[in-house]
Amino acid sequence: MKESQALRNSYSADLNFFGAQNPHDLIRDFGSPLYVYNENILRARCRDMKGLSGEAGFKVCYSTKANGNPHLLRIIREEGLIADAMSPGEVALLERAGFKKEQICYVCNNVSSEELALAYAKADHVSVDSVAQIECFGRVNPGGKIMARVNPGIGAGHSSKVVTAGKNTKFGVTPEDFGAMRVALKKYDLKLIGLNQHVGSLFMDPLPYLEAARWLLETAAEFPGLELIDFGGGFGIPYRKYKGEQRLDLADFRSRFDVLLDNFRRRHAFTGKFIIEPGRYVAAECSILLGTTLAVKNNGPVRYVGTDLGFTVLARPMIYDSFHDVEVYPALPGPRPLLRQTIVGNICETGDVLAKDRKLPELAEGDIVGILDAGAYGHSMSSNYNQRLRPAEVLIGADGGCRLVRRRDCLEDLLRVYPDQSR
């Protein structure tokens, strides 16, 4: 796929992403902006992850924070994945999607004793990431089973804000605190049933992940009797599709990963489960976010394309300086010159930039733009800042038809949380 292709919508066309619909029909029927999901792609990515190991007891645990729409969660459950939650709200969404207690893992960070008690009642196991939280869990559930999130000192990710291990992150129990962790476990008669880690998000080079996995297995050997070893997630996807960015080589990853798991199982007679936590990889590519061009202008040398895709709709570019490829679906047919353009949203903030200095077909009012790979940390991070309404979500089914899976916010949604001042 060449960057110079003037149509700039060949990726979705080649996949038949929109099924029997086209972007203009979808916007007409469901409004703009609009998250569009594709069931076939979602199922394919679930199967990619399930194929990462042939080890007995290997489980793929989908990270609900990436996208918690119950309609998508139901598909993910049907594909045989379990799921992790990190809040009572995510547990509620998983239960709505049909997940049972034994299919839910609770992986939390700095939560109250009340939440830990709820987690213990609702999830198969609970993982905490500090000695203080082990103490809190022990006071609520003395004699219970617990997992601990450990920090391998190795981080990975495309931005410092998504690196979740190493010295510059809040997560995990470090080896220096293992002694205090053992004391807390003994104090409350807690059984440590597992260890988990997460090195970061969006890695395309598997070596840091594999190095961290090797460290976790070596650490697990210091804690006999474990039932679960959770390597976390962070599997990246190629966001620069129109530049031909290559996919993560999953076959190569599996060949290296399975050797680690098999050696550990045989050497330590381990009979428990190995778990990974891919959220982004499962959900990202199954969605294209559609929005409408509303105004175009030049400020000095910069051509700004104003759309209804503010950072309240997609926050990743503003928070992480993340790159998303852009497609163009013209309102009128005909050739368009390629121009450098900056796509911005409708939020009253200078940082409301979706795509900076991109070479795209000349955009005009009424054109629809599509933001690729928006399924992970897209709608789940959307907000009502500026009192904007969060968009609807539709699902393109395996048969090519579409259905609404979340309605658009309405003004009554904004107002109902405030007590009536007339009383």
C-alpha positions in Angstrom: 0.0 0.0 0.0 1.6 3.3 -1.1 1.3 6.6 0.7 0.9 8.3 -2.7 -2.5 6.7 -3.4 -4.8 9.7 -3.9 -8.0 7.9 -2.9 -6.6 7.2 0.6 -9.3 4.7 1.5 -7.9 1.5 0.0 -7.2 -0.1 3.3 -10.8 -0.2 4.4 -12.0 -1.0 0.9 -9.6 -4.0 0.6 -11.0 -5.4 3.9 -14.6 -4.6 3.0 -14.5 -3.0 6.4 -18.0 -1.3 6.2 -19.7 -4.4 4.8 -22.9 -3.5 2.9 -22.7 0.1 4.1 -20.5 3.0 3.2 -19.2 5.8 5.5 -21.7 8.4 4.2 -24.7 6.1 4.8 -23.5 5.3 8.3 -23.1 8.9 9.2 -26.5 9.7 7.8 -28.1 6.9 9.8 -26.2 7.2 13.1 -24.8 10.6 13.2 -21.3 12.1 13.4 -18.8 11.3 14.9 -19.3 7.5 14.9 -17.3 4.5 16.0 -17.6 1.6 13.5 -16.5 -1.9 14.5 -15.9 -4.9 12.4 -16.8 -8.3 13.9 -14.6 -10.4 11.5 -11.5 -8.4 12.4 -12.2 -8.6 16.1 -12.6 -12.4 15.9 -9.4 -12.7 13.9 -7.3 -10.8 16.4 -8.7 -12.9 19.3 -7.5 -16.0 17.4 -4.1 -14.4 16.7 -3.6 -14.1 20.5 -4.9 -17.6 21.2 -2.4 -19.0 18.8 0.6 -17.5 20.7 1.3 -20.7 22.6 0.6 -24.3 22.4 1.2 -24.8 26.1 -1.4 -26.6 28.2 -3.2 -24.1 30.4 -2.3 -21.1 28.3 -5.0 -18.4 28.6 -5.6 -15.1 26.8 -7.0 -12.5 29.2 -8.5 -9.5 27.4 -7.9 -6.2 29.1 -11.4 -4.6 29.4 -10.0 -1.1 29.8 -9.1 -1.1 26.1 -12.8 -1.3 25.1 -15.6 -2.3 27.4 -18.6 -2.4 25.1 -20.6 -5.4 26.2 -21.4 -6.4 22.6 -17.7 -6.6 21.7 -17.0 -8.3 25.0 -19.6 -11.0 24.2 -17.7 -11.7 20.9 -14.4 -11.9 22.8 -15.9 -14.3 25.3 -17.3 -16.5 22.4 -13.8 -16.7 21.0 -12.6 -18.3 24.3 -10.8 -15.4 26.0 -11.1 -14.6 29.7 -11.0 -11.0 30.8 -9.4 -8.7 33.4 -11.1 -5.9 35.1 -9.6 -3.1 37.2 -12.8 -1.4 38.5 -16.3 -2.4 39.6 -17.6 -0.8 36.5 -15.6 -3.1 34.3 -16.8 -6.1 36.3 -20.4 -4.9 35.6 -19.7 -4.7 31.9 -18.1 -8.2 31.8 -21.1 -9.6 33.7 -23.5 -7.9 31.2 -21.5 -9.7 28.4 -21.9 -13.1 30.1 -18.6 -13.6 31.7 -18.7 -15.7 34.9 -16.6 -15.3 38.0 -14.1 -17.9 37.0 -13.5 -16.0 33.7 -12.7 -12.7 35.4 -9.4 -11.6 36.8 -9.2 -8.4 38.9 -6.0 -6.5 38.4 -6.1 -3.3 40.4 -4.0 -0.3 41.5 -4.5 1.8 44.6 -8.0 0.8 45.6 -10.1 0.9 48.7 -10.8 -2.0 51.1 -14.4 -2.0 50.0 -13.4 -2.4 46.4 -11.0 -5.3 47.3 -13.8 -7.0 49.1 -16.1 -6.7 46.0 -13.3 -7.9 43.7 -12.7 -11.0 45.9 -16.5 -11.8 45.6 -16.7 -11.1 41.9 -13.4 -12.4 40.3 -11.6 -15.7 40.1 -8.5 -14.0 41.5 -7.3 -10.6 42.6 -3.9 -9.0 41.8 -2.5 -6.1 43.8 0.7 -4.2 43.2 2.1 -3.0 46.5 2.8 -4.3 50.0 0.3 -1.7 51.3 -2.4 -3.2 49.1 -1.5 -6.7 50.3 -2.0 -5.5 53.8 -5.3 -4.0 52.9 -6.5 -7.2 51.2 -5.4 -9.2 54.2 -7.5 -7.1 56.5 -10.5 -7.7 54.3 -10.0 -11.3 53.4 -7.6 -13.0 55.9 -6.7 -16.5 54.8 -7.6 -15.7 51.2 -5.8 -16.2 47.9 -4.0 -13.3 46.2 -1.8 -12.5 43.2 0.9 -9.8 43.3 2.0 -7.6 40.4 5.8 -7.4 40.3 8.0 -4.9 38.6 10.8 -6.5 36.5 12.7 -3.2 36.1 12.2 -3.5 32.3 9.8 -1.3 30.4 8.6 -1.1 26.8 6.3 1.2 24.9 5.9 3.9 22.3 5.6 6.7 24.9 6.9 7.2 28.5 3.2 7.4 29.5 2.5 3.8 28.6 5.7 2.2 30.0 4.4 0.3 33.0 7.5 -1.2 34.5 11.0 0.0 35.4 12.1 2.7 37.8 9.9 5.5 36.5 6.4 4.0 37.0 4.0 3.6 39.9 3.3 -0.1 39.2 4.4 -3.2 40.9 6.3 -4.7 43.8 10.0 -4.4 43.3 12.4 -7.2 44.3 13.7 -5.0 47.1 10.2 -5.3 48.7 9.8 -9.1 48.3 10.8 -9.6 51.9 8.2 -7.2 53.1 5.7 -8.9 50.8 6.4 -12.3 52.4 5.9 -10.8 55.8 2.5 -9.3 54.9 1.4 -12.6 53.3 2.3 -14.5 56.4 0.7 -11.9 58.7 -2.7 -12.4 57.2 -2.3 -16.1 56.3 -2.7 -15.2 52.6 -1.8 -17.7 49.9 0.1 -16.2 47.0 -1.3 -18.1 44.0 0.3 -16.0 41.2 2.5 -13.3 39.9 1.8 -10.9 37.1 3.6 -8.1 35.4 3.1 -5.6 32.6 6.1 -4.0 30.9 4.2 -1.4 28.7 2.1 -1.0 25.6 2.5 -1.1 21.9 5.8 -3.0 21.6 6.7 -4.1 18.1 10.1 -5.5 19.1 9.4 -8.7 21.2 12.9 -8.8 22.9 12.1 -6.6 25.9 8.8 -8.5 26.5 10.6 -11.9 26.2 13.4 -10.6 28.5 10.8 -9.6 31.1 9.0 -12.9 30.7 12.3 -14.7 31.4 12.7 -12.6 34.5 9.2 -13.3 35.7 9.7 -17.1 35.3 12.9 -16.9 37.3 11.1 -14.9 40.0 8.2 -17.3 40.0 10.7 -20.1 40.9 11.3 -18.3 44.2 7.7 -18.7 45.2 6.8 -22.4 45.1 3.1 -23.4 44.7 2.0 -20.8 42.2 -1.1 -21.5 40.1 -0.9 -18.6 37.7 1.9 -16.7 35.9 0.7 -13.7 34.1 3.1 -12.0 31.6 0.8 -9.0 30.9 0.3 -7.4 27.5 1.4 -4.6 25.3 1.4 -6.4 21.9 1.6 -3.7 19.3 -0.2 -3.3 16.0 1.0 -1.4 12.9 -0.5 2.1 13.1 1.3 3.4 10.0 -0.4 1.2 7.5 -0.2 3.5 4.6 3.6 3.5 5.0 3.7 -0.3 4.9 4.6 -0.8 8.6 5.1 -4.5 9.2 3.1 -6.5 11.8 4.5 -8.0 14.9 5.9 -11.4 13.8 3.7 -13.6 15.9 5.1 -16.9 14.6 8.6 -15.8 15.6 7.3 -14.6 19.0 5.6 -18.0 19.6 8.7 -20.0 18.7 10.7 -18.1 21.4 7.9 -17.8 24.0 6.9 -21.4 23.9 10.5 -22.5 24.6 10.5 -20.3 27.8 7.2 -21.8 29.0 8.1 -25.4 28.2 11.4 -25.2 29.9 9.9 -23.7 33.0 7.1 -26.2 33.2 9.4 -29.1 32.8 12.1 -27.8 35.1 9.7 -26.9 38.0 6.9 -29.4 37.4 4.6 -26.4 37.0 0.9 -27.4 36.5 -0.7 -24.0 36.6 -1.8 -21.5 33.9 0.3 -19.1 31.8 -1.6 -15.9 31.0 -1.1 -12.9 28.7 -3.2 -9.7 28.7 -3.6 -8.2 25.2 -6.1 -5.4 25.1 -4.9 -3.1 22.3 -4.0 -6.0 20.0 -7.4 -7.5 20.2 -9.5 -4.4 19.9 -7.6 -1.6 18.0 -7.8 -2.7 14.4 -11.5 -3.6 14.5 -12.6 0.0 14.6 -12.6 3.0 12.3 -13.7 6.3 13.8 -15.7 8.4 11.3 -16.1 12.2 11.5 -17.2 15.1 9.3 -15.1 18.0 7.9 -16.9 21.2 9.0 -14.4 24.0 8.2 -11.1 24.5 6.3 -8.8 27.4 6.6 -5.2 28.5 6.4 -3.3 30.1 9.3 0.0 31.2 7.9 1.6 28.2 6.1 -0.7 25.6 7.9 -3.9 24.3 6.3 -6.3 23.4 9.1 -9.1 20.9 8.5 -11.7 21.4 11.3 -13.8 18.3 12.1 -16.1 17.1 14.9 -13.4 14.7 16.1 -12.2 16.5 19.2 -10.0 14.9 21.8 -13.2 14.1 23.7 -13.9 11.5 21.0 -10.3 10.2 20.6 -7.9 11.2 23.3 -4.8 9.2 22.3 -3.2 11.8 20.0 -3.5 14.5 22.7 -2.4 12.3 25.6 0.3 10.2 24.0 1.1 12.1 20.8 -0.1 8.9 19.1 -0.2 8.4 15.4 -3.4 7.2 13.6 -3.6 6.8 9.9 -6.4 8.8 8.2 -8.7 7.8 5.3 -10.7 10.2 3.2 -14.3 9.5 1.9 -15.1 12.5 -0.3 -18.6 14.1 -0.4 -18.2 14.7 -4.2 -16.4 12.5 -6.7 -13.4 13.6 -8.7 -9.6 13.9 -8.3 -8.1 15.7 -5.4 -4.6 17.2 -5.2 -2.4 15.9 -2.3 -1.8 18.6 0.2 -0.2 18.8 3.7 -3.0 19.3 6.1 -3.5 19.3 9.9 -6.7 17.8 11.1 -8.1 19.3 14.3 -11.3 19.0 16.4 -14.0 21.1 18.0 -12.6 21.4 21.5 -11.5 24.8 22.9 -7.9 23.7 23.4 -4.7 24.3 21.3 -3.8 20.6 21.9 -6.9 19.4 20.1 -4.9 18.0 17.1 -5.8 14.7 15.6 -3.3 14.4 12.8 -0.5 16.9 12.2 1.0 17.9 8.8 -0.4 14.9 6.9 -0.2 14.5 3.1 -3.8 13.8 2.2 -6.2 14.4 -0.6 -7.5 18.0 -0.3 -10.3 18.0 2.2 -13.4 20.1 1.9 -16.5 20.7 3.9 -18.8 17.7 4.0 -16.0 15.2 3.4 -15.9 12.3 5.9 -12.5 11.3 7.5 -11.8 7.9 8.9 -9.4 7.4 11.8 -7.9 3.9 11.6 -7.2 1.6 14.5 -9.5 3.4 16.9 -10.9 0.4 18.7 -8.5 0.4 21.7 -8.6 3.3 24.1 -10.9 5.2 21.8 -14.4 5.3 23.0 -13.3 3.9 26.4 -11.3 7.1 27.0 -13.9 9.5 25.5 -15.4 12.2 27.7 -17.9 15.0 28.0 -15.4 17.8 28.3 -16.8 21.0 26.9 -20.1 19.2 27.5 -19.7 17.4 24.2 -21.8 14.3 23.7 -20.0 11.0 23.3 -20.6 9.3 19.9 -22.6 6.2 19.1 -21.0 2.8 18.2 -22.1 0.5 15.5 -21.0 -3.1 14.7 -20.6 -4.5 11.2 -21.5 -8.1 11.6 -20.0 -11.1 10.0 -22.8 -11.0 7.4 -22.0 -7.4 6.4 -25.0 -5.9 8.1 -24.8 -3.3 10.8 -26.4 -2.7 14.2 -26.2 0.0 16.9 -24.3 -1.3 19.9 -24.2 2.0 21.9 -26.5 5.0 21.3 -25.1 8.5 21.1 -25.2 10.6 24.3 -28.1 13.0 24.6 -28.4 16.3 26.6 -30.5 14.5 29.2 -27.5 12.2 29.9 -25.5 15.3 30.8 -28.2 16.8 33.1 -29.5 13.7 34.9 -26.6 13.5 37.3 -27.3 16.9 38.9 -30.0 17.2 41.6 -33.1 19.2 40.7 -32.5 22.7 42.0 -36.3 23.4 42.2 -36.6 21.1 45.2 
